């Protein structure tokens, strides 16, 4: 058997690439190196703009050309850094040499020694990861997440009045509406979304052990904490003043825990919709040319929700691992975070793929109101809750002498199917006021949805 040509190992880079490719702009080796170049150049310009060590601000045109190295970063630059790393065996050092080459090309050799000045590799890396993760979350993951929430909100509003039999513990229970149930997920997802949006992206720039030691020796007169703070915040990040060699990654753990939480809410959504489909509450809209089963031509399988489940589980497993391991580093530094952080794109990729499947799946279902109505009409016993509650109110108000309303309804309904006629007959024989009897005899399972429809207002667009 002849060997295959080089193949991707991860399905995210193979079968599922179209759904997750945008993440590669940020959470790839090339994306990381572009961010490193960004940090290195911005640090050099920050030093010259502040005339550190006798330097002078760079001519605006040369500064623009230097910044264009970041903007125009492409395949040739990726290849140059890879070639340098083949010799240096050190990724950040390769980036430093690349930046020095660009300075030489622009005739800026006189400031070449300010490249990577006073910086440990982790000063560059932690800022680069903060920038790339922030962009990946805000520019790629969050829009996909918002698209799912928007679709759920539309379904909640559309189906706010569609009564359905609820199922607690898998058993018939007090009716609700399909819209209200979707609104529950919207509310949950919006809460965790706000937490994700509020993430602080921290950065440090304090040297080999977080003490500014080399900086202080180079210029004892400079306020190096202020310099570092000014530089980090100029990148739109929050300055972390107290670290070891590495930024402590606590903000990353917080972010990954929140996204993992979002994943689990979405997993709950996927399993619920799958169940509603299996119960016939939703029908699936056929996709032209699609095959549901290789042997059963009638089938339309809910594969988008099943695919989402699996990818959400993978994503959360990776995110949980990242959150657990990144917060630990032996003494002042070890390299466990280096390999770990290279898998952030994989973790977010599985979540992004799940979001794509959920959004697509929610767009291919239609509510079967006939099945909902039939289910409600076959379960009049769920009104037992309403009857015993009204009887309790009547007893309290002095309009009834029934001793144990709950036991009375339990005897009538538990484990039994009863119809409208039996329930009306039972209510008519109760020792309660006429108004209460009238309310109960007029009640139907479809009408026993409480404030379900009004509750959707909590998530409805203003």
C-alpha positions as CSV (number, residue, x, y, z in Angstrom):
1,X,0.0,0.0,0.0
2,X,1.5,3.4,-1.0
3,X,1.7,6.1,1.7
4,X,-0.8,8.9,1.7
5,X,0.4,12.4,1.0
6,X,0.7,14.6,4.2
7,X,-2.7,14.7,5.9
8,X,-4.1,16.7,8.8
9,X,-4.3,14.8,12.1
10,X,-7.0,17.0,13.6
11,X,-10.5,16.9,12.0
12,X,-10.6,20.7,12.7
13,X,-7.9,21.1,10.1
14,X,-9.5,18.5,7.8
15,X,-13.2,17.6,7.6
16,X,-14.4,20.6,9.6
17,X,-11.9,23.2,8.5
18,X,-14.5,25.4,6.7
19,X,-16.4,25.9,10.0
20,X,-13.4,26.9,12.1
21,X,-10.9,28.4,9.6
22,X,-11.3,31.9,11.0
23,X,-9.7,31.0,14.2
24,X,-6.5,30.3,12.4
25,X,-6.1,34.0,11.8
26,X,-5.3,34.3,15.5
27,X,-4.8,31.0,17.2
28,X,-2.2,29.4,14.9
29,X,1.5,29.4,15.0
30,X,1.5,32.1,12.2
31,X,-1.1,34.1,14.1
32,X,1.0,33.9,17.3
33,X,4.2,34.9,15.4
34,X,2.4,37.9,13.9
35,X,1.3,39.0,17.4
36,X,4.9,38.5,18.6
37,X,6.1,40.8,15.8
38,X,3.4,43.3,16.8
39,X,4.6,43.3,20.4
40,X,8.3,43.5,19.5
41,X,7.8,46.4,17.2
42,X,5.4,48.3,19.5
43,X,7.9,47.9,22.4
44,X,10.7,49.3,20.3
45,X,8.5,52.2,19.1
46,X,7.4,52.8,22.7
47,X,11.0,53.1,23.9
48,X,12.0,55.5,21.0
49,X,8.8,57.5,21.4
50,X,9.8,58.1,25.0
51,X,13.4,58.8,24.1
52,X,14.7,56.0,26.3
53,X,18.5,55.6,26.4
54,X,19.1,58.6,24.3
55,X,17.0,57.4,21.4
56,X,14.8,59.7,19.4
57,X,11.3,59.2,18.1
58,X,11.5,57.5,14.7
59,X,10.6,59.6,11.6
60,X,6.8,59.2,11.1
61,X,7.2,57.7,7.6
62,X,9.7,55.1,8.8
63,X,7.5,54.4,11.8
64,X,4.6,53.9,9.4
65,X,6.7,51.5,7.3
66,X,7.8,49.6,10.4
67,X,4.2,49.2,11.5
68,X,3.3,48.0,8.0
69,X,5.4,44.9,8.7
70,X,2.6,43.9,11.1
71,X,-0.2,44.8,8.8
72,X,1.3,43.1,5.7
73,X,2.5,40.0,7.6
74,X,2.1,37.1,5.2
75,X,3.4,33.8,3.9
76,X,6.9,35.1,3.1
77,X,7.2,36.4,6.7
78,X,6.0,33.1,8.1
79,X,8.6,31.3,6.0
80,X,11.4,33.7,7.1
81,X,10.6,33.2,10.8
82,X,10.4,29.4,10.3
83,X,13.8,29.4,8.6
84,X,15.3,31.5,11.5
85,X,13.8,29.2,14.1
86,X,15.4,26.2,12.3
87,X,18.7,27.7,13.4
88,X,17.9,29.3,16.7
89,X,15.7,26.4,18.0
90,X,13.9,29.2,19.8
91,X,10.7,30.7,18.5
92,X,10.8,34.1,20.2
93,X,14.5,34.6,19.3
94,X,13.6,33.9,15.7
95,X,11.1,36.6,15.8
96,X,13.6,39.0,17.4
97,X,16.1,38.3,14.5
98,X,13.3,38.8,12.0
99,X,12.5,42.2,13.4
100,X,16.2,43.2,13.4
101,X,16.2,42.3,9.7
102,X,13.3,44.6,9.1
103,X,15.1,47.4,10.9
104,X,18.1,46.9,8.7
105,X,16.0,47.0,5.6
106,X,14.6,50.4,6.7
107,X,18.1,51.7,7.7
108,X,17.3,51.7,11.4
109,X,20.3,49.7,12.6
110,X,21.1,52.4,15.2
111,X,18.1,51.3,17.3
112,X,18.5,47.6,16.6
113,X,19.7,47.0,20.2
114,X,16.4,48.2,21.5
115,X,14.7,45.2,19.9
116,X,13.6,42.8,22.7
117,X,15.2,45.2,25.1
118,X,15.0,44.0,28.8
119,X,12.5,41.4,27.8
120,X,12.3,37.8,28.5
121,X,10.5,35.6,26.0
122,X,7.5,35.4,28.3
123,X,7.2,39.2,28.2
124,X,6.6,38.9,24.5
125,X,4.6,35.6,24.7
126,X,2.1,36.6,27.4
127,X,1.2,39.8,25.6
128,X,0.9,38.0,22.2
129,X,-1.4,35.3,23.6
130,X,-3.5,38.0,25.3
131,X,-3.9,39.8,22.0
132,X,-4.6,36.7,19.9
133,X,-7.0,35.1,22.4
134,X,-8.9,38.4,22.8
135,X,-9.2,38.8,19.0
136,X,-10.3,35.1,18.5
137,X,-12.9,35.4,21.2
138,X,-14.3,38.8,20.2
139,X,-14.0,38.6,16.4
140,X,-14.7,34.9,15.8
141,X,-16.2,32.9,18.7
142,X,-18.5,35.6,20.1
143,X,-20.3,36.4,16.8
144,X,-21.0,32.7,16.4
145,X,-22.3,32.5,20.0
146,X,-24.4,35.6,19.4
147,X,-25.9,34.1,16.3
148,X,-27.1,31.1,18.3
149,X,-28.6,33.4,21.0
150,X,-30.3,35.5,18.3
151,X,-31.8,32.3,16.7
152,X,-33.0,31.1,20.1
153,X,-34.5,34.5,20.9
154,X,-36.5,34.5,17.6
155,X,-37.8,31.0,18.4
156,X,-38.8,32.0,21.9
157,X,-40.8,35.0,20.6
158,X,-42.3,33.0,17.8
159,X,-43.5,30.2,20.1
160,X,-44.2,32.1,23.2
161,X,-47.9,31.1,23.1
162,X,-47.4,27.5,21.9
163,X,-48.5,25.4,24.8
164,X,-46.8,22.1,25.4
165,X,-46.8,19.4,28.0
166,X,-43.8,19.8,30.3
167,X,-41.8,16.7,31.4
168,X,-40.2,16.8,34.8
169,X,-38.2,13.6,35.5
170,X,-39.4,12.5,32.1
171,X,-43.0,12.4,33.3
172,X,-46.0,14.6,32.2
173,X,-45.9,17.8,34.2
174,X,-47.5,21.3,34.4
175,X,-47.7,22.6,30.9
176,X,-45.4,25.4,29.7
177,X,-44.9,27.0,26.2
178,X,-42.1,26.1,23.8
179,X,-41.2,29.8,23.6
180,X,-40.7,30.1,27.4
181,X,-38.4,27.0,27.3
182,X,-36.3,28.6,24.6
183,X,-36.3,31.8,26.6
184,X,-34.8,30.0,29.6
185,X,-31.7,29.1,27.4
186,X,-31.5,32.7,26.1
187,X,-31.4,34.0,29.6
188,X,-28.8,31.5,30.7
189,X,-26.6,32.1,27.7
190,X,-26.8,35.9,28.0
191,X,-25.7,35.8,31.7
192,X,-22.6,33.8,30.8
193,X,-22.0,35.9,27.7
194,X,-21.8,39.0,29.9
195,X,-19.2,37.3,32.0
196,X,-17.2,36.4,29.0
197,X,-17.4,39.9,27.6
198,X,-16.2,41.2,30.9
199,X,-13.0,39.2,30.8
200,X,-9.9,41.1,31.8
201,X,-7.0,40.3,29.4
202,X,-3.9,40.8,31.6
203,X,-0.3,41.3,30.6
204,X,3.1,41.7,32.2
205,X,6.4,43.1,31.0
206,X,8.8,42.8,34.0
207,X,11.6,40.6,33.0
208,X,13.1,37.2,33.8
209,X,11.6,36.8,37.3
210,X,9.1,39.7,37.4
211,X,11.5,42.1,39.2
212,X,12.5,44.6,36.4
213,X,16.1,43.7,37.5
214,X,17.8,44.1,34.1
215,X,15.8,47.3,33.3
216,X,16.7,48.9,36.6
217,X,20.4,48.2,36.1
218,X,20.3,49.6,32.5
219,X,18.6,52.8,33.8
220,X,18.2,53.3,37.5
221,X,16.5,56.6,37.0
222,X,13.5,55.3,35.0
223,X,10.2,54.4,36.7
224,X,10.1,50.9,35.1
225,X,6.7,50.0,36.6
226,X,5.2,53.0,34.9
227,X,7.0,52.2,31.7
228,X,5.7,48.7,31.7
229,X,2.2,49.7,32.7
230,X,2.1,52.3,29.9
231,X,3.3,49.8,27.3
232,X,0.9,47.0,28.3
233,X,-2.1,49.3,28.5
234,X,-1.2,50.8,25.1
235,X,-2.0,47.4,23.7
236,X,-5.5,47.6,25.2
237,X,-4.6,45.1,28.0
238,X,-4.7,45.3,31.8
239,X,-1.3,45.6,33.5
240,X,-0.4,42.8,36.0
241,X,2.3,44.2,38.3
242,X,3.0,41.1,40.4
243,X,4.2,38.0,38.5
244,X,7.0,35.6,38.3
245,X,8.6,35.2,34.9
246,X,5.2,34.4,33.5
247,X,1.9,36.2,33.6
248,X,0.0,34.0,36.0
249,X,-2.7,33.0,33.5
250,X,-5.5,33.4,36.0
251,X,-7.4,35.5,33.5
252,X,-7.1,32.7,31.0
253,X,-8.5,30.2,33.5
254,X,-11.4,32.5,34.2
255,X,-12.2,32.9,30.5
256,X,-11.9,29.2,29.8
257,X,-14.1,28.3,32.7
258,X,-16.8,30.7,31.4
259,X,-16.7,29.4,27.9
260,X,-16.8,25.9,29.2
261,X,-19.9,26.9,31.2
262,X,-21.4,28.3,28.0
263,X,-20.6,25.0,26.3
264,X,-22.5,23.0,28.9
265,X,-25.6,25.2,28.7
266,X,-25.4,24.7,24.9
267,X,-25.0,20.9,25.5
268,X,-28.2,21.0,27.6
269,X,-29.9,22.9,24.7
270,X,-28.8,20.3,22.2
271,X,-30.0,17.4,24.2
272,X,-33.3,19.0,24.9
273,X,-34.0,19.9,21.2
274,X,-32.9,16.3,20.2
275,X,-35.4,15.0,22.7
276,X,-38.2,17.3,21.4
277,X,-37.4,16.0,17.9
278,X,-37.6,12.4,19.1
279,X,-41.0,13.1,20.8
280,X,-42.3,14.6,17.5
281,X,-42.6,18.1,19.0
282,X,-40.4,19.3,16.2
283,X,-40.2,18.0,12.6
284,X,-36.9,18.4,10.7
285,X,-37.0,20.2,7.4
286,X,-35.5,18.0,4.7
287,X,-32.3,19.3,3.0
288,X,-32.4,18.6,-0.7
289,X,-30.0,15.8,-1.7
290,X,-29.2,14.9,1.9
291,X,-29.2,11.3,3.2
292,X,-30.4,10.5,6.7
293,X,-29.5,6.9,6.8
294,X,-27.5,4.6,4.5
295,X,-30.2,2.0,4.7
296,X,-33.4,3.6,6.0
297,X,-34.5,6.2,3.4
298,X,-37.2,7.7,5.5
299,X,-34.9,9.0,8.2
300,X,-33.8,12.6,8.9
301,X,-31.4,12.2,11.7
302,X,-30.8,15.1,14.2
303,X,-27.1,14.9,13.4
304,X,-26.4,18.6,13.9
305,X,-27.4,18.4,17.5
306,X,-25.5,15.1,18.0
307,X,-22.4,16.6,16.4
308,X,-22.7,19.7,18.6
309,X,-23.0,17.5,21.8
310,X,-19.7,15.7,21.0
311,X,-17.8,18.8,20.1
312,X,-19.0,20.7,23.2
313,X,-17.8,17.8,25.3
314,X,-14.4,17.8,23.6
315,X,-14.2,21.6,23.9
316,X,-15.1,21.7,27.6
317,X,-12.6,18.8,28.3
318,X,-9.8,20.8,26.8
319,X,-10.9,24.1,28.3
320,X,-11.2,22.5,31.7
321,X,-7.7,21.1,31.3
322,X,-6.3,24.5,30.2
323,X,-8.0,26.3,33.2
324,X,-6.6,23.7,35.6
325,X,-3.0,23.5,34.4
326,X,-2.2,27.0,33.3
327,X,-2.6,28.4,36.8
328,X,0.4,26.3,38.0
329,X,4.0,27.0,37.2
330,X,6.9,25.6,39.3
331,X,8.6,28.3,41.3
332,X,9.4,31.2,39.0
333,X,8.9,29.4,35.6
334,X,8.5,26.1,33.9
335,X,7.5,25.4,30.3
336,X,4.3,23.4,30.8
337,X,2.2,26.3,29.6
338,X,4.1,26.5,26.3
339,X,2.6,23.4,24.8
340,X,-0.7,23.8,26.7
341,X,-1.4,27.2,25.2
342,X,-0.8,26.0,21.7
343,X,-4.1,24.0,22.1
344,X,-6.3,27.0,22.9
345,X,-7.3,27.1,19.2
346,X,-8.3,23.4,19.3
347,X,-10.4,24.0,22.4
348,X,-12.2,27.0,20.9
349,X,-12.4,25.3,17.5
350,X,-14.6,22.4,18.9
351,X,-16.9,25.0,20.5
352,X,-17.1,27.0,17.3
353,X,-17.9,23.9,15.3
354,X,-20.7,23.1,17.8
355,X,-22.1,26.6,17.5
356,X,-22.2,26.3,13.8
357,X,-24.1,23.0,14.1
358,X,-26.5,24.3,16.7
359,X,-27.3,27.4,14.6
360,X,-27.8,25.3,11.5
361,X,-29.9,22.7,13.4
362,X,-32.2,25.4,14.9
363,X,-32.8,26.7,11.4
364,X,-33.9,23.3,10.2
365,X,-36.7,22.5,12.6
366,X,-40.4,23.3,12.6
367,X,-42.9,23.1,15.5
368,X,-45.5,20.4,15.2
369,X,-48.4,22.0,16.9
370,X,-50.7,19.0,16.3
371,X,-48.4,16.7,18.3
372,X,-48.2,19.3,21.1
373,X,-52.0,19.6,21.2
374,X,-52.5,15.8,21.2
375,X,-50.1,15.4,24.1
376,X,-51.8,18.0,26.2
377,X,-55.2,16.5,25.5
378,X,-54.1,13.1,26.6
379,X,-52.8,14.3,30.0
380,X,-55.7,16.0,31.8
381,X,-54.3,14.7,35.1
382,X,-51.7,17.4,35.1
383,X,-54.5,19.7,36.2
384,X,-54.4,17.9,39.6
385,X,-51.8,20.5,40.7
386,X,-54.2,23.4,39.9
387,X,-57.1,21.8,41.6
388,X,-55.3,21.0,44.9
389,X,-53.8,24.5,45.0
390,X,-57.2,26.1,44.5
391,X,-58.7,23.9,47.2
392,X,-56.0,24.9,49.6
393,X,-56.8,28.6,48.9
394,X,-60.5,27.9,49.4
395,X,-59.8,26.2,52.8
396,X,-57.6,29.1,53.9
397,X,-60.4,31.5,52.9
398,X,-63.0,29.6,54.9
399,X,-64.9,28.4,51.8
400,X,-64.0,24.7,52.2
401,X,-63.5,22.1,54.9
402,X,-61.5,19.6,52.9
403,X,-58.9,18.1,55.2
404,X,-56.1,17.1,52.8
405,X,-56.4,18.5,49.3
406,X,-53.1,17.0,48.1
407,X,-54.1,13.5,49.2
408,X,-57.5,13.8,47.6
409,X,-55.9,14.7,44.2
410,X,-53.2,12.1,44.6
411,X,-55.8,9.4,44.9
412,X,-57.6,10.7,41.8
413,X,-54.7,11.2,39.5
414,X,-51.5,9.4,40.6
415,X,-50.5,6.8,38.0
416,X,-53.8,7.2,36.2
417,X,-55.0,8.8,33.0
418,X,-58.2,10.8,33.4
419,X,-60.2,12.9,30.9
420,X,-62.0,16.2,30.9
421,X,-65.3,14.7,31.8
422,X,-63.9,12.9,34.9
423,X,-62.1,15.9,36.0
424,X,-65.1,18.2,35.7
425,X,-67.3,15.7,37.5
426,X,-64.7,15.6,40.3
427,X,-64.5,19.4,40.6
428,X,-68.3,19.7,40.6
429,X,-68.4,17.5,43.7
430,X,-65.8,19.4,45.7
431,X,-66.6,21.4,48.7
432,X,-65.4,24.8,47.3
433,X,-66.9,28.1,46.2
434,X,-68.8,28.5,42.9
435,X,-66.2,30.9,41.5
436,X,-63.4,28.4,42.2
437,X,-65.4,25.7,40.5
438,X,-66.0,27.8,37.5
439,X,-62.3,28.6,37.1
440,X,-61.4,24.9,37.4
441,X,-64.0,23.5,35.2
442,X,-63.1,26.0,32.4
443,X,-59.4,25.0,32.7
444,X,-57.7,22.9,30.1
445,X,-54.1,21.5,29.9
446,X,-53.4,23.9,27.0
447,X,-54.7,26.8,29.0
448,X,-52.7,25.9,32.1
449,X,-49.5,27.7,31.2
450,X,-49.5,30.4,33.9
451,X,-47.3,33.3,32.9
452,X,-45.2,31.4,30.4
453,X,-45.9,33.7,27.5
454,X,-45.3,36.9,29.5
455,X,-42.0,35.5,30.9
456,X,-40.6,35.6,27.3
457,X,-40.7,39.5,27.7
458,X,-37.6,39.1,29.8
459,X,-35.5,38.3,26.7
460,X,-37.7,39.8,23.9
461,X,-36.1,42.6,21.9
462,X,-37.0,46.0,23.2
